[in-house]
Amino acid sequence: MLVETQPSLTPDQFNRIAKIVHDDSGIVLTEAKRGLLMARLNRRLRVLGLAEYGAYCTLLDGPDGSEERRKMLSAVTTNVTAFFREAHHFESLASQVLPPLIETARKGGRVRLWSAACSSGEEAYSIAMTVLEAFPDVARYDLLILATDIDPLMVEKAETGIYSEASLQGLDPTRLRTHFSPSGNSYEIRASLRNIMRFAELNLHQDWPFAAKFDVIFCRNVVIYFDGNARRLLWQRFSNQLHPGGHLFIGHSERLDGSASAMFRLAGPTHYIATTPESAR
Ligand SMILES: C[S@@+](CC[C@H](N)C(=O)[O-])C[C@H]1O[C@@H](n2cnc3c(N)ncnc32)[C@H](O)[C@@H]1O
């Protein structure tokens, strides 16, 4: 009988890969994640036709390394998400955050919202549905929602905007009818939502290409994978990237820490308002 053996990571190889992942994304892989890492990367090794991790590490360090590093991050990231996850954020968005922003847009101002680790798009489309329900003629004004993620496969899926029935199970049926059209066994986001969205690949750990500031940032359930330094740097950068009075929503198990308490004030559960940014002091 033929017994197929799976490639196994030596401690050295694990440390090498964990360092690359940390340097490239801020994600911390502790020894406890080794089994998970192997389960995910063994698939990459099979696709590449590599029998063991020594060859994979050589590939990562070689001329095609940067492309494989991106693919490796795709394999390593956790993309769990859902429409209207942590529903209270969308209630606050509708009741507290959007009314003054809609006023601004109606007066000719520019309004920008950012889903900063959007995964397959459910969070960004939940923001867009909330906006469209509160502001049905939004398309006539300068309001846009940017959806970004480090994982190019997720950004592509988000932009495609096609979701299985299973992923839409918890969604209010009125919302399903209003914002999606049936497409085979799946549902497709309607143009009214797509038109106010933009998608891009963006690594929160690298430079951001923004000339202007945001009114609202959702960055939920991503900093839990980062170390303290990467997390605290991100709070600082969000503070600089938000207008004073702008809103930051973070994940239910995340907290603003370090000097962030001087840059934001609490507005609700895991909902913060930017005070004066560091750069303007
Ligand atoms: C668990 S999902 C959260 C999705 C959504 N924000 C939510 O709360 O439902 C985490 C996402 O963070 C992304 N991510 C991880 N590290 C990142 C980084 N350095 N820059 C941008 N996105 C990152 C992953 O690709 C993944 O899609």
Ligand as a Chemical Component Dictionary entry (heavy atoms), coordinates in Angstrom:
data_LIG
# 
_chem_comp.id                   LIG 
_chem_comp.type                 NON-POLYMER 
_chem_comp.pdbx_formal_charge   0 
_chem_comp.three_letter_code    LIG 
# 
loop_
_chem_comp_atom.comp_id 
_chem_comp_atom.atom_id 
_chem_comp_atom.alt_atom_id 
_chem_comp_atom.type_symbol 
_chem_comp_atom.charge 
_chem_comp_atom.model_Cartn_x 
_chem_comp_atom.model_Cartn_y 
_chem_comp_atom.model_Cartn_z 
_chem_comp_atom.pdbx_ordinal 
LIG C1  C1  C 0  -11.048 37.755 9.805  1  
LIG S1  S1  S 1  -11.020 38.733 8.340  2  
LIG C2  C2  C 0  -12.023 40.114 8.854  3  
LIG C3  C3  C 0  -12.931 40.608 7.744  4  
LIG C4  C4  C 0  -13.884 41.735 8.151  5  
LIG N1  N1  N 0  -13.162 42.929 8.512  6  
LIG C5  C5  C 0  -14.778 41.293 9.284  7  
LIG O1  O1  O 0  -14.611 41.734 10.411 8  
LIG O2  O2  O -1 -15.669 40.480 9.030  9  
LIG C6  C6  C 0  -9.363  39.410 8.424  10 
LIG C7  C7  C 0  -8.891  39.999 7.102  11 
LIG O3  O3  O 0  -7.713  40.771 7.341  12 
LIG C8  C8  C 0  -6.875  40.657 6.211  13 
LIG N2  N2  N 0  -5.508  41.056 6.587  14 
LIG C9  C9  C 0  -4.613  40.393 7.365  15 
LIG N3  N3  N 0  -3.466  41.079 7.461  16 
LIG C10 C10 C 0  -3.636  42.217 6.729  17 
LIG C11 C11 C 0  -2.789  43.323 6.425  18 
LIG N4  N4  N 0  -1.538  43.419 6.884  19 
LIG N5  N5  N 0  -3.296  44.303 5.630  20 
LIG C12 C12 C 0  -4.569  44.223 5.140  21 
LIG N6  N6  N 0  -5.399  43.192 5.390  22 
LIG C13 C13 C 0  -4.941  42.202 6.179  23 
LIG C14 C14 C 0  -7.011  39.193 5.823  24 
LIG O4  O4  O 0  -6.636  38.954 4.484  25 
LIG C15 C15 C 0  -8.511  38.942 6.088  26 
LIG O5  O5  O 0  -9.282  39.088 4.908  27 
# 
loop_
_chem_comp_bond.comp_id 
_chem_comp_bond.atom_id_1 
_chem_comp_bond.atom_id_2 
_chem_comp_bond.value_order 
_chem_comp_bond.pdbx_ordinal 
LIG C1  S1  SING 1  
LIG S1  C2  SING 2  
LIG S1  C6  SING 3  
LIG C2  C3  SING 4  
LIG C3  C4  SING 5  
LIG C4  N1  SING 6  
LIG C4  C5  SING 7  
LIG C5  O1  DOUB 8  
LIG C5  O2  SING 9  
LIG C6  C7  SING 10 
LIG C7  O3  SING 11 
LIG C7  C15 SING 12 
LIG O3  C8  SING 13 
LIG C8  N2  SING 14 
LIG C8  C14 SING 15 
LIG N2  C9  SING 16 
LIG N2  C13 SING 17 
LIG C9  N3  DOUB 18 
LIG N3  C10 SING 19 
LIG C10 C11 SING 20 
LIG C10 C13 DOUB 21 
LIG C11 N4  SING 22 
LIG C11 N5  DOUB 23 
LIG N5  C12 SING 24 
LIG C12 N6  DOUB 25 
LIG N6  C13 SING 26 
LIG C14 O4  SING 27 
LIG C14 C15 SING 28 
LIG C15 O5  SING 29 
# 
